[in-house]
Amino acid sequence: MCGIVGLFLKDKTLEPKLGAMLSDMLVIMTDRGPDSAGIAIYGAPSDGRAKITVQSAKPAVDFAGLEALLKPVDASVTVELKSTHAVIETDATQSAAVRDLLAEQRPDVRVMGSGDSVEIYKEVGLPKDVVARFGIREMGGTHGIGHTRMATESAVTTLGAHPFSTGADQCLVHNGSLSNHNNLRRELVREGMSFETQNDSEVAAAYLTAEMAKGKDLGQALTSALDDLDGFFTFVVGTKSGFGVVRDPIACKPAVMAETDQYIAFGSEYRALVNLPGIEDARVWEPEPATVYFWDHEKAA
Amino acid sequence: MDISVNRESLEAMRVFDLATTPLRELNSALHAIAPGTNDTNFEVVNPRGSHAVAVGIDQPVTVDVRGSVGYYCAGMNDGGTVTVHGSAGPGVAENMMSGTVVIEGDASQYAGATGRGGLLVIKGNAASRCGISMKGIDIVVHGSIGHMSAFMGQSGHLVVLGDAGDALGDSLYEAKLFVRGTVKSLGADCIEKEMRSEHREKLAELLERAGVTDVSPTEFKRYGSARKLYNFNIDNAEAY
């Protein structure tokens, strides 16, 4: 099964509540998959700054003295510890150098996601425990996506949890299973992409990253995915300012969307949406098969 | 005690608030109804997308659900009248035996799947696989239906006032399909068929039972099985 949720805010007054709203949506979806849970939150980017969300199985060891370790590369670096994760904020021009040093000095630390605005938190366990562990409810932001996993295609590990991020400020959650992911992974590796897991959903994320790197926008990349990905999927995808949804042509993986003047929301089931403000009067619909839905804060502005 | 007052209290609506009452209490109460009882009016409030609301009814009770439901609402219904004043998730009225289920809003995929009898009315649109493997149920959709609807339908009627998606009636047996709008594509072995007087009469009856008053049976086309997949065709032997 798997449960997926997404929320794209139009009304700025709701932004401080994004984490709380998305957490509620995800916790309701718990019985669709108890293996692991994750959330990506897109906060307001600050000029010239970049964020790297990292994770460690041994945070007490790996995160000890991390800020001091990275200071020589970027004096402005800050490290905020959150349980097994840490958010490293750097000068945007020094982000790559910080990552290189991190990989060299702390090889067991894994990068969950990076970019101008995204923070990604994911762990093995139930959504309620995962959102509490990382304080997701207190986080604000413009849009976000979440996932609770019933594993089918790869191991139940932190790295196998969703969202998958394979490019700056990009992430994807997936309900379904792909059947051509091994072939596609080989092709993407040949194109220069690298992979952390054997997971099928990571391949979908990397595919979209590769397509967008060729100049496509999120909507165009999702349209290509309909031709190139084989299998069952409902995807919800985030970029720095965009939010997209697509289902495979068979569309047996469930999906419900709602739109009001205040937000666009996605849930695997209507249950995930029932606590949203004004849901009684929202336009609620089931996304069509093989149809790309795509919104962008920058294009809307 | 005044006997009429007593009867009135017996016939009173029983209200289940799913925000405060476990779903199992509702379904247990529905299953506990003995034949011939007067206690037949139920109202369900705050369903909030719950799964399996009012499943397994086997007495002629009336259930009004105030809001939208999740998976499998009114599944296996045998004689009940269930109205959802909202939309329904996947598998509404799955394997209905008899009775009536009305969805005031939209229905998700495989509405009325495998149904053996009764009437399912969807006042909005139905998604993919509406009436898949239907075996005697009658389904009337006021709006449109999605792809692969009536797949392997064996008997019963599917009436669509709007349009049908891809592969309507794929591998159809003897279910009869009536579509007023366009059909995006027909599935394997499904063809348009002549609308004879007995079909128009049946359609008129179904439209009336579904509360449709402003649409004439003459506006529909009928689709059914070409019956070419019924038996093995020796000319296809090489395909195996």
Interface residues (C-beta under 8 A of the other chain):
Chain A: P249 I250 A251 C252 P254 V256 E269 Y270 R271 A272 L273 V274 V284 W285 E286 E288 P289
Chain B: R48 G49 S50 S68 G70 Y71 S87 G89 P90 D106 S108 Q109 A127 S128 G146 H147
